[in-house]
């Protein structure tokens, strides 16, 4: 019995890894990256922020994984991809300080079979 050459084995393993997030369609090769769309806000530090999907008023809150006072605030990440797959939709990022709305910015975001993608929206806001 012949052994499988190491290079062939490597390509078979890598192929299975890259197609792992495309289980619905085996012809899609997804990367293992986890995408996040963020906005840099300078001038003021927000103490509350969230994103709303305008089509259905789905509110995405960021309770963990982000420290208040940082300059970069998450708008949406790949955890929302299954809800948006194959669609493009409008979102609104809202930011507050002391219960006063300082940021009200529109974003257009799409998702393919693997990741979310920014279509339109600011990357930086100076308050």
N, C-alpha and C positions, 0 to 999 in steps of 0.2 A: 504494500500500500504506500502510495506517495504522500508526502506531507505537503501541506499548502504553503507556498512561499510567503514569507513574512509580509512582503509588500502587498500581495493580494489580500491577505487577511486584514491588513490595515485599511485598505480601501473599502472592504465590505463593512467593517466596523464603522468607519466614518460615514458611509452612505446611510447606515441605519440611524446614526446620531442626527444627521442633518435632516432626515425625513421624519423624525420623531414628533415634531409639532405639527406636521401635515398629515395626521392620521386619517382625516376625512378624504383626502385626495393624495394618494401615494406619489403622484407626479410632482408634488410641491416639496422643494427642499428649503426648510426653514433654518435660520441661524439660531444659535442658542442664546443670543443676546436678549436682554430684557429692556425694552424701550420705555422711556418716560419722556413726555413733553413737559418742559418746565418754562417758567418765565422768571427772568431776573428782575427784581424790584429793588431800586435804590432810592435813598432819600428818607424813607420811613420803614419801620419794621412792622409787619402785620401781626396781629394776635389771633386772627381767625381768617380762614379762607376756605373756599370750596368751589367746585365746578358743577354746573347744571347743564344737562343735555336738554336743549330747548324742546325737542320733539315730544318728550314724554315727562319732562320735569324731574328726571332722575337726578338726584343730588349725590355727588361723589365727595365725601369728606375725607380729609387727610388727618386722621387721629394718631397714627403711628408712623415711624420712619422719617419724620421731618421735625426739626427743631425750630420752634418759634424764634424769630430773630435772624434766621439765615437769609441770605440774599436770593436764593433760588427757591421757587415755590412750585410744587407739582401741579400740573393742569390735568393730565391724564396719563395712565401707564398701561402696559400690556395686560394687566389683570382685567381690563375692560374690553379687550379684543373680542372675546366670544359674543358679547352683546352688540358689537358694531360690525362684525365680520361681513364683508361684501357691501358695506354701506359707507356713505359720507354724510356727516351730520354736523349741525351747528351746536356749539357749546359756549357757555359763558363762564368766565372765571371771575369770581367775586372775592374781594379782599377788604378786610375791616381792621380798624384800630380803634379801641375804646368805643365799640358799637357804631362807629361812623364808617360808611362805605367809602373807601379810597380808590378801589379798583373795580371796574366793571368792563371787562374786555371780551370781545367775541373771538372765538376760535372755530375754525372748520377743520375737522379731524376725520380721517377715514381709517378703515382697517381692512387688511387682506386676510388670507388664511393663517398668517403667522404673527403679524405685528400691527400696531397702530401707526399712523403716519400723519404728520402735520401738513395740512393743505394750505392753511392761511392763519395767521395770528402773530402777534408781537412776540419777540424773544426777550425784549427788555422794556421796562417801564420805569421812568424816573418820576418820582412823586415830589 
